[in-house]
């Protein structure tokens, strides 16, 4: 049981950093939220991401991938990190002719099983290696273990997880040097008592991914914003949990049983990508999808829907209406369309 594993480690070694707590709760081989149990990102799970909402998400990304293939030539491959059920990669590959070699990195056993049936041609790999092509990651960074810090009299203090009478609690601890440096560089304005997620693992991952990319693009989708636009969320921080498509309990309450997530600090992500020598574009998801033709595709579907209505093809009209509604959900400016997209080209 994950709760017992955390308690045992704290009693043996003392309070642990929140990043260590997240690593155990989400990714422990025996009982971690993502590594065991059922498929998390589907209608019967705890949350839906854009690929599960509509296959047109992956289909639209296929046009971006085709443009990158035309830009850099061969050899060329596509790697999805955190591939989930395959709901992004399947329409992406179907939208390319011929489809390039496809690889997937995925820690969830349930997701790997789904990938095996949905995208059987994709090779599952353990880690990135040198490549040319496109690396795609949808809602990956928000689940990477992060350090929590709090502002105390113009100084940073780490928040560690400790044992309390009723379970687990957060306590102050002296911060690590690299944590202070990251927070000073990327946190932005933070009020007294404000909390910041120091996303060292996420920025390290971006830097490492770009180091493996000889030519092509790293394409990231996630929720979050630039540091200056996260100021209003600093009083309480942005860490939260999800269960059954709703906000869940306190992150410390049921480790291993809930998704633990946070807003991505894209100021840090952009800076790390630029420092790695990448040419960076940063935009909203709605703007990316419109740029690569989804709005035009929706317009064509509307014409098909009208034709089906005129001809009395009721079932076809209803199917087209459903596809249109799902595509519009991807672009809704107060929903998925307000997610952020980071394009890093080399």
N, C-alpha and C positions, 0 to 999 in steps of 0.2 A: 504494500500500500504506500502510495507516494507521501501521504501525510506522515506516516511513521518513518519513512526514509529521511524526510526533512528534519523531523524531531531528533532522530538519532544523530544526524550530522551536526546539528546545532549543539546538542549535549556533549558531543565528542570534541568539537573544534571551536565552539562559541558561535555567536551570531554570524549569519552568512549574508553576503551582498545580495541585493534584489536580483542581480543578473544570475547569480548562482541559483537562487530560488526559482526563477523562470526556467532556467535550463532543466532543472529536475522536474518541475511541474509539467512542462510542455514536451520534453524530449527524452526523459529517462527511458531506457530500453524496456523496463518492466513497469508499466503503468503510466507512462507519460501521455498527456492528452493527445498529442499528434502521432505518437509512435504505436499506440495500442488502441483498441476499440474500433468503432465503425468509421465509415467515411464521414468526415466532419462538414465538408462543403457541398451539401446538396439539400434538397427540400426536406428530407427526413432528418437532417443533421442539425447543426447549431447556427449555421450562417450560410448565406449565398454570396458568391462573388460574381463579377460581371460575366465570366464565361458560362456559368450555370443559368444566368438570366436569359442569355441569347447566344446562339452559335454565331451570330453576326459579329460578335466581339472578335473572335478568332479569325473569322473571314476578313474583317477589316484589317487586322494586323498582318494578314497574309500580303496585302498590297504594300505595306511598309517593308516587309521582308523581301518581296520581289524587287523593290527599288534598291534595297541594300545589296542584293545579289547582283543587280545590274551595275551598281557602283563599284564593287570590289572584285567581281568575277569569281572564278573557281580557284582552289577548292572552297566550298561553302557548306555550312551546316547550321542547324537550328538547335539550340539547347533551351529547354524550359526548366527553370529551377523552382521547385515546389509545384510540380505538375498536377497535383490533385487527382481528379478523376479522369483527366484527359479532355475535359470539355473545352479547353482553349486550344490544345495542340491538334485535336482532330479536325475542326473546321479550318484551322490555319494551314495544315498540310493539304487538305482537300482543295484549298484555294490556290494552290501552286501546281504548275504543270511544266516540267516534272517536279515532284516534291523533293527537296534536298534531304540528305541524311538527317534523322531526328534523334536527339538524345534527351534524357530526362534525369533530373536529380530529385528524389522524393524519399523522405524518411518514413512516411506512414505505410505500414504493411497493407492496410485496407485500400489506400490510394494506389499503391503499386499493383494490387490485384485488379483494380478498375482499369488502370492504364494498360495492363496486359491484354484486356479484352477490347478496349476502346481504340488504342493505338498500338496494335501488336508489332508494328514495324519499328517502333521507337526502342532504342537501347537504353536501359536504365544504368546509370553510372553513379559512382560514389562521390566524385568531386570534379570540379572543372579542371581541364588541362588546356594546353595551347591550342588555339583554334582560330578560324576565320569564319565569320558569319554573324548570327544574331543570338544574343542571350536574352531571353524573356523571363521576367519575374513579376507575377501579379499578386499583390498583397503578401509579399514575403518579408519585407523589412519590418513591418509593424509587429511581427511575432518574434523578432530576434531579441534575445535576452539583453536587457538594458540595466544600467545602474540608476538608482534614484538618488538625487541630491536635493537638499532643501537649503534655502537662503536663511542664514542666521547672522544678523548684525553684519551684513556685507561680506560674510564668509560662507563657504560651502561646507555642508556636512552631509556625509553619506547617510542613507537610510538602510539599515540592515534589518534582516528578519530574525527575530528572537522568539523564545518560548514564553508564553504568558499563561496565567492560570486557566484561561478559557480557550487557549489555542495558540495562535501566532500573533505577533505584534511587530510593528516597525519601531526601531530605536535609532538614535543618532550615533554615528561613529566617525572617526577621523577619515577624511577622504584620501583616496589614492592620488598620487601626483598626476597620472594621466587623466584621471576623472576631472580634476580641477582644471587642467589645461583645456580639455574638451568643452567643459561648461563655460569657461571664460571666453572661449572662441566662438561658440555657437548658440548659447542659450538665449541671448538677447536680453532685454529688460525683464527683470524678475522682482516682484515685490518681496518684502520681508515675509518669511514663512512660505514663500512660493516654492513649488516643487517642479523639478525638471527631470526628464528622462534622458540620461546621458547614453546616447546610442553608439557606443564605441564599436560594438560588434557589427552593426549595420554599416558604418563607414569603413571599417576594416574589410568587410565583405565587398563593398563597391571597389575599393582599391585593389583587392585581390582579383576580382573578376576582370577588371580592365587590364591588369597585368598579364592575364592569360589571353587577351583578345588582340591578335596581331592586326586584324582589320575587320571592320564591321561595326556593330552597334550593341550596346547594352540598353535594353528597354525596360523601364520600371514603372509599374502602376501601383499606387497606394493612396491611402488617405493621410492627411497631414497638410503642412504648409511651410512657408518660409518662417524663420524665427520671429520676425516682427509681426506676423499675423497670428502667432500662437500666444501672444501676450495675454489676451483675455482668458486663456485657459490655464495660466500658470499658478493661480492661487491654489487650486486643488491638484494640478497635474492632469495628464490625459490617460493614465492607465485605467483600464476597465476590462470587464469580462463579458463574454456572450455565451448564452445557452438557449437552445430552441428558438433562435432568431430574435431574441430579446436580450437587453442588458442583464447580466447575471449578478451574482453576489460579489462581495469584496474579494479581491484577488487572493487574499490570504485564507479565505474561508474554506475553500474546497479544492486545493491544488490537485491537478490531474483530472479533474472533472469538468473544468471550464476552460474556454479559450481566454488567454490573457493577451491583451493587445494595447497599442498606444498610437497616438498620432506621430507620423514620421516627421522629423525635423529636416526639411528639404534644404535649408540653408547649409547644413552640414553635408548633405548628400551632394549638392551642386559643387560645393567647394572641394570636396575630396575628388570628385570626377575631374574637375578642371585642373587640380593639382597633379592628377595622373596623366595629364596631357590630352584629355578628351575634349572634343567640341560638344558643347552642351546646349540642349533646348529644354526649357521647362514650361509646362502649360497645363491647362485643365484637361480632363479626359474628354469632355465634350468637344473641345477644340481639336484635339488629336484625332478623334473619330471623324469629325467633319472634314478635316484636312485630308484624310485618307478615304473619303468617299462614302461614309455611312449615310449621311443626309441624302445624297443622291440616290443611294440604294433604297432608302425609305420612300423617296418620291416615286421611284419606279414601282414599288410595292403598292403604293396608293393607287396608281393608275390601274394595276392589275386588280385591285380590290373593286374599283368602280366598274371595270369591265365584267367581273364576276357577278356583281350586283345587278347590272343591266341584263345579263344573260340568265339570271335566275339560278346561278351556281352557288347555292346558299352555304354548303359546307366548305367549299373552297374559299368563299368570301370570309367566313369566320376564321379559317386558318390563316389567311392573309392578315386579317385584323389583329390576330394574336401576335404574329411575327412583327407587325408594325408597332404594337404596344410594347413589346419586349425591347425592340430596338430603341424606342423613345425613352424607355427606362434607363438605358445605358447612357443617354445624353441629358438626362434631367438635371438642370442647373442647381437644384437643391438636394440632389441625391448622388447617384453614381457619376453623373456628369461633372460634379464638383470634386471628384478625386483628382489627384495630381499625376502627371506623367513626366518622367525624366528620360530624355533621349541622350545617350552618350556615344558619340561616334569617334572611331579611330580610322 
